[in-house]
Amino acid sequence: MKTVDYINTLIKEKEELKTLCKSHVETIRLIKRELSKLNNTITKKDKKILKLENESPNVKIQKELEKVKNELNALKAEYDTLQRKYNDVMSENQELKRVFDEIENICDSD
């Protein structure tokens, strides 16, 4: 009887891990989309900076250049933060997948 209880517990844990993994997959997708958007925005800002740096300097252009550089730095910081979150979720997801596989192997062997 204890073996049956143990197997049922493992099956329950397996289902919980599946749900958690699905949640992580959705989080990963959302972060990837956000990273892509930020990357595109950063690229546009970089191009704008290069364009402004190549034009003849005047006060208005210098102010706009500084503004764009500040925005770019903020976007890069946000991008780095999201990249770290993405890496953390991916790492946790890999660990959960390993545990899930172990539980599945135990269930299959019984």
DAFENUR-V896134 format. One record per pair of residues at least 12 apart in sequence whose ideal C-beta (glycine too) atoms are under 10 Angstrom apart, sorted by the first residue. I is the first residue (numbers start at 1). J is the second residue. If there is no record, write none. Layout:
# DAFENUR-V896134
i:I j:J
i:I j:J
This chain:
# DAFENUR-V896134
i:3 j:110
i:4 j:110
i:6 j:106
i:6 j:107
i:6 j:110
i:7 j:106
i:7 j:107
i:7 j:110
i:9 j:103
i:10 j:102
i:10 j:103
i:10 j:104
i:10 j:106
i:10 j:107
i:10 j:110
i:11 j:103
i:11 j:104
i:11 j:107
i:12 j:103
i:13 j:99
i:13 j:100
i:13 j:103
i:13 j:107
i:14 j:99
i:14 j:100
i:14 j:101
i:14 j:102
i:14 j:103
i:14 j:104
i:14 j:106
i:14 j:107
i:15 j:103
i:16 j:96
i:16 j:100
i:16 j:103
i:17 j:96
i:17 j:97
i:17 j:99
i:17 j:100
i:17 j:101
i:17 j:103
i:17 j:104
i:18 j:96
i:18 j:100
i:20 j:92
i:20 j:93
i:20 j:96
i:20 j:99
i:20 j:100
i:21 j:92
i:21 j:93
i:21 j:96
i:21 j:97
i:21 j:99
i:21 j:100
i:23 j:89
i:23 j:93
i:24 j:89
i:24 j:90
i:24 j:92
i:24 j:93
i:24 j:94
i:24 j:96
i:24 j:97
i:25 j:89
i:25 j:93
i:27 j:85
i:27 j:86
i:27 j:89
i:27 j:90
i:27 j:92
i:27 j:93
i:28 j:85
i:28 j:86
i:28 j:89
i:28 j:90
i:28 j:93
i:30 j:82
i:30 j:86
i:30 j:89
i:31 j:82
i:31 j:83
i:31 j:85
i:31 j:86
i:31 j:87
i:31 j:88
i:31 j:89
i:31 j:90
i:32 j:82
i:32 j:86
i:34 j:78
i:34 j:79
i:34 j:82
i:34 j:85
i:34 j:86
i:35 j:78
i:35 j:79
i:35 j:82
i:35 j:83
i:35 j:85
i:35 j:86
i:37 j:75
i:37 j:79
i:37 j:82
i:38 j:75
i:38 j:76
i:38 j:78
i:38 j:79
i:38 j:80
i:38 j:81
i:38 j:82
i:38 j:83
i:39 j:75
i:39 j:79
i:39 j:83
i:41 j:71
i:41 j:72
i:41 j:75
i:41 j:78
i:41 j:79
i:42 j:71
i:42 j:72
i:42 j:75
i:42 j:76
i:42 j:78
i:42 j:79
i:44 j:68
i:44 j:72
i:44 j:75
i:45 j:68
i:45 j:69
i:45 j:71
i:45 j:72
i:45 j:73
i:45 j:74
i:45 j:75
i:45 j:76
i:46 j:68
i:46 j:69
i:46 j:72
i:46 j:76
i:48 j:64
i:48 j:65
i:48 j:68
i:48 j:69
i:48 j:71
i:48 j:72
i:49 j:64
i:49 j:65
i:49 j:68
i:49 j:69
i:49 j:71
i:49 j:72
i:51 j:65
i:51 j:68
i:52 j:64
i:52 j:65
i:52 j:66
i:52 j:67
i:52 j:68
i:52 j:69
i:53 j:65
i:53 j:69
